[in-house]
Amino acid sequence: MEVPILRQGQYLIASIQSALTDADLSHLREALIAQVGRSRCRGVIVDVTARLRGAETVIVGIQPDVAFAMVQLGLTLKGVATVLDLEEGLAFLNHRTQERFLETKPKKPSGRG
């Protein structure tokens, strides 16, 4: 799947909207390198669309070498939850959705007047 890359002023924005294979990620990296070289952009934004129509989102399975590369490139996922694997992702979502349910649940009157 090809990731759209848009130019906004001096920056490129790559908006990832679905799961990518290793080949897709490699293609994205090469496309970004080529466009940065051609356009002399000063920065790149990788948008992982943190919330989809209000749904809680968690990213799972970032391999250690990828995480290391992200740190070296100064990429962070602030505001986006990341966990080790699918099992932890499911546990995280179960916990977060339960918290939100309790926050929005109407409080019962105490019965005292």
Backbone torsions as a table, in degrees:
resi	resn	phi	psi	omega
1	MET	NA	132.3	179.8
2	GLU	-86.3	133.1	179.2
3	VAL	-91.4	127.2	178.0
4	PRO	-67.2	136.7	176.6
5	ILE	-121.2	118.5	-178.5
6	LEU	-110.5	151.5	175.4
7	ARG	-104.8	130.3	176.8
8	GLN	-128.8	98.5	-177.1
9	GLY	63.3	-122.1	-178.3
10	GLN	-92.3	10.8	-174.7
11	TYR	-123.0	154.4	170.8
12	LEU	-107.8	143.2	178.3
13	ILE	-123.7	119.3	175.4
14	ALA	-106.1	118.1	-175.9
15	SER	-106.0	105.8	-179.4
16	ILE	-88.8	117.4	-173.9
17	GLN	-116.3	1.1	176.5
18	SER	-155.8	173.7	-178.6
19	ALA	-64.5	140.9	-179.6
20	LEU	-116.7	142.9	174.6
21	THR	-81.6	171.4	176.1
22	ASP	-59.3	-39.2	179.2
23	ALA	-64.7	-40.7	177.7
24	ASP	-61.1	-44.5	-179.8
25	LEU	-64.5	-39.5	177.8
26	SER	-64.4	-42.5	178.0
27	HIS	-63.4	-42.4	178.5
28	LEU	-60.5	-46.0	179.5
29	ARG	-59.2	-46.7	-179.8
30	GLU	-63.9	-40.7	179.4
31	ALA	-64.6	-41.1	178.5
32	LEU	-65.0	-43.6	179.3
33	ILE	-60.1	-45.2	-179.0
34	ALA	-63.6	-45.1	-178.3
35	GLN	-69.2	-37.1	176.9
36	VAL	-62.6	-42.6	179.1
37	GLY	-63.9	-43.4	-179.0
38	ARG	-69.4	-43.1	-171.2
39	SER	-99.0	-5.7	-179.4
40	ARG	56.7	38.0	179.2
41	CYS	-64.7	152.7	-177.0
42	ARG	-99.5	-6.9	-179.7
43	GLY	-165.4	161.5	179.7
44	VAL	-131.5	133.3	174.3
45	ILE	-111.2	128.0	173.5
46	VAL	-108.1	108.6	-177.0
47	ASP	-95.5	116.0	179.5
48	VAL	-99.4	15.7	177.2
49	THR	46.5	77.0	-171.2
50	ALA	-60.9	-35.1	178.0
51	ARG	-128.7	128.6	179.9
52	LEU	-105.6	105.3	-178.9
53	ARG	51.5	41.0	176.2
54	GLY	85.7	-4.6	-179.6
55	ALA	-77.9	139.0	175.8
56	GLU	-64.9	138.2	-178.1
57	THR	-127.5	141.4	177.0
58	VAL	-136.1	139.9	177.4
59	ILE	-100.8	129.9	-178.5
60	VAL	-119.8	155.7	168.7
61	GLY	78.3	22.6	175.3
62	ILE	-70.4	117.0	-177.7
63	GLN	-67.9	150.8	-177.6
64	PRO	-54.4	-40.3	-179.2
65	ASP	-68.6	-31.9	176.9
66	VAL	-70.2	-44.2	178.2
67	ALA	-60.1	-42.2	178.4
68	PHE	-61.8	-44.6	179.2
69	ALA	-62.9	-40.1	179.0
70	MET	-61.5	-43.1	179.4
71	VAL	-63.9	-43.7	179.7
72	GLN	-61.7	-34.5	180.0
73	LEU	-85.5	-4.8	-179.5
74	GLY	79.5	16.2	178.4
75	LEU	-84.1	132.3	175.7
76	THR	-128.7	162.0	178.0
77	LEU	-117.1	49.2	-179.8
78	LYS	-57.7	133.9	178.2
79	GLY	82.8	-4.4	178.7
80	VAL	-115.7	126.0	179.6
81	ALA	-74.3	138.2	174.2
82	THR	-129.6	139.7	177.8
83	VAL	-137.3	169.6	-172.5
84	LEU	-66.8	-48.2	-173.7
85	ASP	-148.7	-179.0	-176.4
86	LEU	-60.6	-41.6	179.5
87	GLU	-59.1	-46.0	177.9
88	GLU	-67.2	-34.3	177.2
89	GLY	-62.4	-43.8	178.1
90	LEU	-64.5	-42.2	178.5
91	ALA	-63.3	-41.6	178.9
92	PHE	-61.0	-49.3	-179.1
93	LEU	-63.6	-40.1	177.1
94	ASN	-59.7	-43.7	-179.9
95	HIS	-64.9	-47.8	-177.7
96	ARG	-65.1	-42.2	-178.6
97	THR	-69.8	-32.9	175.8
98	GLN	-65.7	-42.2	177.5
99	GLU	-59.8	-45.9	-178.8
100	ARG	-65.2	-37.0	177.7
101	PHE	-62.2	-44.9	-179.2
102	LEU	-67.3	-33.2	178.6
103	GLU	-67.7	-33.8	-175.2
104	THR	-96.9	-8.5	-179.1
105	LYS	-69.0	128.6	178.9
106	PRO	-61.7	140.4	179.2
107	LYS	-81.2	138.5	178.6
108	LYS	-78.3	141.9	175.4
109	PRO	-62.7	145.2	-177.8
110	SER	-74.9	-15.7	179.2
111	GLY	85.3	-4.7	178.9
112	ARG	-94.9	142.5	-175.7
113	GLY	-115.2	NA	NA
